[in-house]
Amino acid sequence: MRPDSNDVPLPRHLAIIMDGNGRWAQRRRRPRVIGHRAG
C-alpha cells in the first residue's frame, strides 16, 4: 500500500556536500575550481 503524501513527513533541512570534484582536481595537481567546473 502506498502511504498518503500527508502521512509522510518532509525533511526540515537539506545538506549538499560538494567535495568530490575538488579532490579529483587536487589529485591531478589542478586548482579545485577546475574540478568544480568539470562537474
HUTA-V937370 format. One record per backbone hydrogen bond with DSSP energy under -1.0 kcal/mol. NH is the residue of the N-H (numbers start at 1). CO is the residue of the C=O. E is the energy in kcal/mol with one decimal. If there is no record, write none. Layout:
<<NH | CO | E> <NH | CO | E>>
This chain:
<<7 | 4 | -1.9> <23 | 19 | -2.1> <24 | 20 | -2.1> <25 | 21 | -2.0> <26 | 22 | -2.3> <27 | 23 | -2.3> <29 | 26 | -1.8> <30 | 25 | -2.5> <34 | 31 | -1.2> <35 | 31 | -1.0> <36 | 32 | -2.0> <37 | 33 | -2.4> <38 | 34 | -2.1> <39 | 35 | -1.2>>
